[in-house]
Amino acid sequence: MVPFRNRLDEAALPHILEFMETGSVGRQASIDSSVVDPAVVVLRALGTQEIQSLRDEFTLRTSELVGDLTERLWRGEIAIQEWHDGMRREIKTTFICQYLLAKGGRNLMTKSDYARIGMMVGQQYKSLDVFVSDIVEERYKHIDVRAVVERSRLYVTCGEVAFEMARASRGGTDPEYINTPDGWRVGS
């Protein structure tokens, strides 16, 4: 189990993408390491249960990050544009990582897969723009911040659609990540 204090956030993305691209991560890390090491999480993804566990952990951590971002907006610590940019970044990261995780990496991606991701992210961006308009027009002025945070977290939860679409494109099967002498690989 990855310690809860270790954040699986944007800093982990290069490690996840490296794993998805090459099937390995440049360094092996100890799961018991007290140093924040996002690669540890990637190295644990071996089979269906572990992949779903990683997806759930990623969703939880990203949801926390989005919640914190929204609370900062509500407290006036950041401007609406900074919040909007941060939300767009988290939406894009979520959909890409969820899709790549279920697909088995970039080497298994097709043009259709990239088009699907683009379409899903584009739909979320349109929805986010409506949310921004609602905030700017003060439609949430008298609503508890928790409701606004929960609405913002829905964008992360919707990212699981990308995971399920990628699974469906694989015929409903999940990739199995295997540790070989040459590094981590996607099994067949």
PEMOKA-V579786 format. One record per residue. BURIAL is 1 if it has 16 or more other ideal C-beta (glycine too) atoms within 10 Angstrom, else 0. D_CENTER is the distance of its C-alpha to the mean C-alpha in Angstrom with 1 decimal. Layout:
burial	d_center
BURIAL	D_CENTER
BURIAL	D_CENTER
This chain:
burial	d_center
0	18.1
1	16.1
0	17.9
0	16.3
0	17.4
1	15.1
0	11.9
1	8.7
0	7.8
0	8.5
0	11.5
1	9.8
0	8.5
0	12.2
1	12.7
1	10.1
1	11.4
1	14.9
1	14.6
1	13.5
0	16.3
0	19.0
1	18.4
1	19.0
1	18.2
0	21.1
0	21.9
0	22.1
1	21.3
0	22.7
0	20.7
0	23.2
0	22.7
0	22.9
0	21.4
0	17.7
1	16.6
1	13.0
1	14.6
1	15.9
1	12.8
1	12.6
1	16.4
1	16.3
1	14.7
0	18.0
0	18.5
0	17.4
0	17.4
0	15.5
1	12.8
1	12.5
1	12.8
1	10.0
1	7.7
0	9.5
1	9.3
1	5.6
1	6.0
0	9.2
1	8.5
1	6.3
1	9.0
1	11.6
1	10.7
1	11.1
1	14.1
0	15.6
1	15.3
1	17.0
1	19.6
0	20.5
1	21.1
1	23.3
0	25.2
0	26.0
0	24.4
1	22.5
0	23.6
0	22.1
0	21.3
0	19.3
1	17.3
1	16.9
0	15.8
1	13.2
1	11.9
1	12.0
0	10.1
1	7.2
1	7.6
1	8.0
1	5.2
1	2.9
1	6.1
1	7.0
1	5.0
1	5.7
1	9.0
1	9.9
1	9.5
1	11.8
1	13.9
1	14.8
1	14.1
1	15.4
0	18.9
0	18.7
1	17.3
0	20.0
0	20.7
0	20.1
1	16.5
0	15.9
0	17.9
1	15.9
1	12.6
0	14.8
0	16.5
1	13.5
1	12.1
0	15.8
0	16.4
1	13.8
0	15.3
0	18.7
0	17.9
1	16.6
0	20.0
0	21.9
1	20.2
0	21.2
0	24.7
0	25.0
1	24.3
0	26.6
0	29.3
0	29.0
0	28.5
1	26.6
0	29.4
0	30.9
0	27.8
0	26.4
0	23.3
0	21.6
0	21.7
1	20.1
1	17.3
0	16.8
1	16.8
1	14.2
1	11.9
0	12.6
1	10.4
1	7.2
0	9.4
1	10.3
1	7.1
1	8.7
1	11.4
1	9.9
1	9.8
0	13.3
1	14.6
1	13.9
1	15.6
0	18.4
1	18.9
0	19.6
0	22.1
0	20.2
0	20.0
1	17.3
1	17.6
1	19.2
1	18.5
0	21.9
0	23.2
0	26.2
0	28.7
0	27.1
0	23.5
1	20.6
1	21.0
1	19.8
0	22.7
0	24.3
